Amino acid sequence: MQPIGVLVIEEGAEAALMCAALLKTPNVRVVGAPDVRAALERLKTERAALAFVGAGALADVKQLHSRGIPVVAVVPELPPAARERALAAGVQEVYERPADWRAYSELIDSVVSRFITPS
């Protein structure tokens, strides 16, 4: 079975957390990009079934929808205005990043299992 590509559109510590949690998920291949534009470039040669973004990459992600890629945001803090901005930008779901590693890892695993069905 081929690994399933999951985009991580973020930089720095947030990207490292997302990647570490995704690497614990069986049959997932991380495709990293610092922003949406770079992610669209990567998609010219890579396939992805899901995208995670952090607060630093909450630009307009609607272009990913035309490719059928759902986008989920995990951000450090989630006041109501931030949730509204993320949803308006085209994000399907928005979560506040849990402080505990285990809870964070379980959140990422839960999202992956809901959005990606094994072939």
N, C-alpha and C positions, 0 to 999 in steps of 0.2 A: 504494500500500500504506500503510495506517494505521500510525503508529508504535506500538510495543508499550510499554505502561506498565510501569515497574519502580519499585516502592516503595523509597525509602531512608528507613528508620526510624532516625534518629539525628540528633544535633545537632553543631554546632561543626566542628572540624577533620576529624573522621572523616566527617561528612556531606559536607563539601567534597571530600575525596578520592574518596569513592564517586561523587559526582555528576560530578566531572571525568573519572573513568575511564569511567563510563557514557556520558557525552556523546561519547566517542570511538567508541562502538559504534554502527554504522549502525542506523537505524530504531528507536531506543530513545527513549522519552519518560520523563523522570524525574518521579516523583510523590513529593514530600518530605513527611515528617511527623516531628515530634520524638519521638513515642512511639506505642505500639500503639493506644491509644485515639484519638489524632488520626488515625492511619492508617485505622482503621475508619470514622471520620467522612469522610475523603477518599474512601473507597471507595463512599460513597453516590452520588457524582457522577463518579468516575473509575474506570477499569478498570486492573487490574494483573495481570500474568502471573507475577511473581516479586517477592520482597521481599528486600532486603539489610538487615541490622541490624548495629550495632556494639555494643561493650561497654556503652555507656550505655543501650541499648534492649533488653537481653536480658531483658525481662519476659516474661510468659506470652504467647507468640505463637500458641498453639494455635487461637485464634479465626480466624486467617487461613486455617487448613486447611479450615475449614468452607466457605470461599469458593474452595477449590481453589488457593490461592496457596502455592507452596513458599517456605520461608524459609531464607536462607543468612546465616551470621554471619561477619564479618571483624573480628577483634579484635587489639589491639596485642600481647598476650602470651597464650599458650595452654598453661597448665599443665593436666595431666590433669583436675583438679577443674573447671576452667572449661569444658572440652569437655563433661564429663558434665552440668554445670548447663545448658549451652546445649541439648544434645540432650534433656534432661528437660523443658525449657521448650517444646519443639516445633520446634526448628531442625533442618532436614534435614542440613545440612553446616556444619562450622565450620572456619575457616582462620585461621592466624596471619598478620597483615598483614605482607607483605614490606616491608623497609626501602627497597628500590630501587623507584622509580616505574615503571620499565618492567615489572618483575616483578609489581607490584601491578596495573597496567593489564592485563597479560596474564592474571592470575588472574581479574579481573572479567570480561573478555571470554570466557574459558574457561567460567566458570560460566553466563553468559548463553547461550552457544551450546549448552550441555548442557541447560538447562532450558526454553529457548524455541526452538520450531521455527517457522521462517518459514511463513506461510500461503500 
